[in-house]
Amino acid sequence: MGLPVISPYIRGLRDRVGSDLLLLPSVSVLPRDQDGRLLLVRLADGGWATIGGTVEPDESPADAAVREAKEEAGVDVALGPIIGAVGGPDFRVRYPNGDETAYVAVVYEATVVGGTAAPDHDETVEVGWFSPAELASVDLGSFARATFTAVGLLGGQASP
């Protein structure tokens, strides 16, 4: 996972704690089409990922999920059920600049209801639709792979 776009809130925290570990609430959005395929984004560092990001102060996870889908993939989504809440060692990231972050993510199913799927050319450089059966052979980033495993879309040990 490459260096994310840093919000003013997180930048302020980093000014205080440096690169020390931050535990951050986040969301992952799994939009599906009528054929059950999932919309993924390719991050600027090369790996395919779920749409998602950090929940900002005073923002609900649902609002963050809708915002991230629009920002990263250019789509408007209707959120479906929460299909997981994930965290733990597989969701800890050390960025190239040394910043350490541990994410706890609420994972939403979603449906695209507007917009046109397109990368933002900042964090994301490509978008693509993948069937659940294709996920095992896709060049997924470690965070996406852990998310798909945790919610039961990839083989391996699923955890709640």
Buried (B, 14 or more C-beta within 10 A) or exposed (E): BBEBEBEEBBEEBBEEEEEEEBEBBBBBBBBBEEEEBBBBBBBBBEBBBBBBBBBBEEBEBBBBBBBBBBBBBBBBBEBBEBBBEBBEEBBBBEBEEEBBBBBBBBBBBBBBEEEEBBBBEEBBBBBBBBEBEEBEEBEBBBBBBBBBBBBEBBEEEEBE
